[in-house]
Amino acid sequence: VFLIVSGTASMHVEQGNESACVVANLGPSEYFGEAVLINSGKWGGGWRQFSIRAESHLCTLSIPRKLINDEATVRQQVLETLMTSPAKIMMYLADNPVFKKLSLSDRARLVPHLSGATFEVGQCIVEQGVLGDSMFLL
């Protein structure tokens, strides 16, 4: 995982014959490289799924995977935060039956508008009779 100290970067993804698509623009206090930590199977194994390009002079701090994997408390907190990262959202949309038929660029346009939430056991997520204004994806 790389934490941006200063500067800006952009996250790009390519798929098939489609040209590279900007998924996110990143700045100080944001991060990238987290998909390697939070995914397994076809997405895991250390292979990068996105390209990151410096858009200005960029200074980062890196956190080795081993450090996060070896510290259970740190890992739990990091994983909860990373589950809502642009990289994770793009991978989720690509696998979700509702969104996977969208083009890569259409999925990328959705990313900035999606946000994550966690719920405790027994907590009411939606309530019957209350006006809804969003769709929850599990």
MILODO-646087 format. One record per residue: residue number from 0; chain; x, y, z of N, C-alpha, C in turn. Coordinates in steps of 0.1 Angstrom, whole numbers. Atoms other than C-alpha are relative to their C-alpha. Layout:
% residues N
  pos  unit     nu     nv     nw    cau    cav    caw     cu     cv     cw
  NUM     A      X      Y      Z      X      Y      Z      X      Y      Z
...
***
This chain:
% residues 138
  pos  unit     nu     nv     nw    cau    cav    caw     cu     cv     cw
    0     A      9    -12      0      0      0      0      9     12      0
    1     A     -8    -13      1     13     35     -9     -9     11      5
    2     A      8    -11     -5      1     65     11      6     13     -6
    3     A     -5    -12      6      4     98     -7      2     11     11
    4     A     -4    -10    -10     22    124     14     -2     14     -7
    5     A      2    -13      8     22    152    -13      0     -4    -15
    6     A      1      2     14     14    155    -49    -13     -6     -4
    7     A     12      6      5    -13    140    -71      3    -11    -10
    8     A     -1     11      9    -18    108    -90    -13     -4     -6
    9     A     13      5      5    -44     92   -112      1    -15     -2
   10     A      1     14      1    -56     56   -112     -6     -4    -14
   11     A      5      4     13    -61     40   -147     -2    -15      0
   12     A      3     14      2    -76      7   -158     -2     -2    -15
   13     A      2      4     14    -75    -10   -192     -7    -13     -1
   14     A      7     13      1    -97    -38   -204     -2     -3    -15
   15     A      2      3     13    -96    -55   -237      4     11    -10
   16     A     -3    -10     10    -97    -31   -266     -4     14      4
   17     A      3    -13     -5   -110     -2   -245     13      7      4
   18     A    -11     -8     -4    -86     26   -240      0      2     16
   19     A     -1     -2    -14    -73     34   -205    -10     10      5
   20     A     10     -8     -5    -99     49   -183      4      5     14
   21     A     -3     -5    -13    -93     72   -153    -11     -4     10
   22     A     10      4    -10   -110     56   -123      0      9     12
   23     A     -1     -9    -12    -98     80    -96     12     10     -1
   24     A    -11     -9     -2    -77    111    -90      3      0     15
   25     A     -4      2    -14    -57    108    -58      9     12      4
   26     A     -8    -11     -5    -41    134    -36      5     -3     14
   27     A     -5      2    -14    -25    138     -1    -10     -7      9
   28     A      7      8     -9    -37    114     25     -8    -12     -6
   29     A      7     12      7    -52     90     -1     11    -10     -3
   30     A     -8     11      1    -37     57    -10     -3     -8    -12
   31     A      2      9     11    -32     31    -37      8    -13      2
   32     A     -7     13     -1    -20     -5    -41     -6     -9     10
   33     A      7      8    -10    -45    -19    -16     -7    -12     -5
   34     A      7     11      6    -62    -43    -40      8    -13      2
   35     A     -8     12     -3    -33    -67    -35     -2     -6     14
   36     A      2      4    -14    -40    -68      2    -14     -6      3
   37     A     14      3     -4    -78    -73      1     -6    -10     -8
   38     A      6      9      9    -84    -97    -27      7    -13      0
   39     A     -6     13      2    -78   -134    -33     -6     -5    -13
   40     A      5      7     12    -84   -158    -61      5      8    -13
   41     A     -4     -6     13    -85   -142    -96      6     14      1
   42     A     -5    -14     -1    -77   -107    -83     12      1      9
   43     A    -11     -1     -9    -51   -116    -57     13     -5     -6
   44     A    -13      5      4    -16   -130    -58     10     10     -3
   45     A    -10    -10      1      1    -97    -59      0      7    -14
   46     A      0     -7     14     -7    -88    -96     -8     13      1
   47     A      7    -13      0    -16    -52   -100    -11      0    -10
   48     A     12     -1      9    -50    -45   -115     -2     14     -6
   49     A      1    -14      4    -46     -8   -120     14      6     -2
   50     A    -12     -8      2    -19     16   -132     -2     13      7
   51     A      0    -13     -6    -10     47   -112     10      8     -6
   52     A     -9     -9      6      5     77   -128      1     13      8
   53     A     -2    -13     -7     20    107   -111     -5     11     -9
   54     A      5    -11      7      2    138   -122      7     13      4
   55     A     -9    -11     -4     26    161   -103     11     -7      8
   56     A    -11      6     -8     57    156    -82     -7     -8     12
   57     A      7      8    -10     46    127    -59      9     -6     10
   58     A     -7      6    -11     59    117    -25     -9    -10      7
   59     A      8     10     -7     46     85     -9      7     -7     11
   60     A     -5      9    -10     51     62     20     -6    -14     -4
   61     A      6     13      3     48     25     14      0     -9     12
   62     A      2     10    -11     35     -2     38      1    -14     -6
   63     A      0     13      6     46    -37     30    -11     -9      4
   64     A     11      9     -3     19    -64     28      3     -8     12
   65     A     -4      9    -11     38    -86     53     -4      7     13
   66     A      3     -7    -12     34    -59     80    -14      0      3
   67     A     14      0     -2     -3    -56     75     -5    -14      3
   68     A      5     14     -2     -8    -94     73      4     -5     13
   69     A     -5      6    -12     12   -101    104     -6      7     13
   70     A      6     -8    -11     -6    -75    126    -15     -1     -1
   71     A     15      3      2    -42    -88    131     -8     13      3
   72     A      8    -12     -3    -55    -55    147      1     10    -11
   73     A     -3    -10     11    -39    -33    121     -7     -5    -13
   74     A      6      6     12    -51    -57     93    -15      3      0
   75     A     14     -2     -1    -87    -55    105     -4     14     -3
   76     A      3    -14      2    -88    -17    106      3      4    -15
   77     A     -4     -3     13    -69    -14     73    -10     -6    -10
   78     A     10      7     10    -93    -39     55    -13      7      0
   79     A     13     -7      0   -124    -21     67      1     13     -7
   80     A     -1    -13      7   -111     12     53      2     -3    -15
   81     A     -3      3     14    -98     -4     20    -12     -5     -8
   82     A     11      6      7   -131    -21     12     -8     10     -8
   83     A      7    -10      8   -144     12     -1      9      8     -9
   84     A     -9     -6      9   -114     21    -22     -4      0    -14
   85     A      4      0     14   -118     30    -59      3    -14     -7
   86     A     -4     13      6    -99     -2    -68     -9    -11      3
   87     A      9     10     -4   -121    -24    -48    -14      1     -6
   88     A     13     -2      6   -153     -8    -61      0     -4    -15
   89     A      0      3     14   -142    -12    -97      0    -16     -2
   90     A      0     14      1   -135    -49    -91    -13     -6      3
   91     A     13      5     -4   -168    -54    -74    -10      2    -11
   92     A      9     -3     11   -187    -37   -102      2    -10    -12
   93     A     -3      9     11   -169    -59   -128     -6    -14      2
   94     A      5     13     -3   -181    -90   -110    -15     -1      3
   95     A     14      0     -4   -216    -79   -100     -9     -1    -13
   96     A      8      3     12   -243    -92   -124     -8     13     -5
   97     A      7    -12      4   -261    -58   -124      8      9     -8
   98     A     -9    -10      6   -231    -38   -135     11     -6    -10
   99     A    -11      5      8   -207    -62   -153     -2      2    -15
  100     A      2     -2     14   -223    -56   -187      2     14     -4
  101     A     -4    -14      4   -215    -19   -185     14      0     -5
  102     A    -13     -2      5   -185     -7   -203      9      4     11
  103     A    -10     -4    -10   -153     -1   -184     -1     15      4
  104     A      1    -15     -2   -157     37   -188    -13      3      8
  105     A     12     -2     -7   -193     35   -176      1     -3     15
  106     A     -2      4    -14   -183     16   -145      9     10      7
  107     A     -9    -10     -7   -155     41   -138     -7     13      3
  108     A      7    -12     -4   -179     70   -139     -9     -2     12
  109     A      8      3    -12   -200     53   -111      9      1     13
  110     A     -9      1    -12   -170     50    -87     -1     12      9
  111     A      0    -11    -10   -169     85    -73    -14      2      7
  112     A     13     -2     -6   -206     83    -65     -4    -11     10
  113     A      3     11     -9   -205     51    -45      7      2     13
  114     A     -7      0    -13   -197     49     -8     -4    -13      7
  115     A      2     12     -7   -194     21     16     -6      3     14
  116     A      5     -1    -13   -211     14     49      1    -13      7
  117     A      0     12     -7   -209    -12     76    -11      0     10
  118     A     12      1     -9   -237    -24     99      3    -11     10
  119     A     -1     10    -11   -237    -42    132    -11    -10     -1
  120     A     10     10     -1   -256    -74    138    -13      6      6
  121     A     13     -5     -5   -293    -66    142     -4     14     -4
  122     A      3    -14      3   -290    -30    130     -9      0    -13
  123     A     10     -2     11   -319    -19    107      7      8    -11
  124     A     -6     -6     12   -305    -10     72    -10      8     -8
  125     A     11     -7      6   -337      0     55    -13     -3      8
  126     A     12      2     -9   -371      5     72    -12      1     -9
  127     A     12      0      7   -404     -3     57     -8     13      2
  128     A      8    -12     -1   -425     27     49      8     13      0
  129     A     -8    -11      1   -396     51     48      5      2    -14
  130     A     -4     -3     14   -388     69     15     15     -4     -2
  131     A    -14      4      3   -356     54      0      6      9    -11
  132     A     -6     -8     10   -331     73    -20     13     -6     -5
  133     A    -12      6      5   -303     48    -26     -3    -15     -1
  134     A      1     14      1   -297     12    -35     12     -6      7
  135     A    -11      6     -8   -276    -11    -13      5    -12     -8
  136     A     -6     12      7   -252    -36    -30      8     -8     11
  137     A     -7      9    -10   -240    -65     -9     12     -7     -6
***
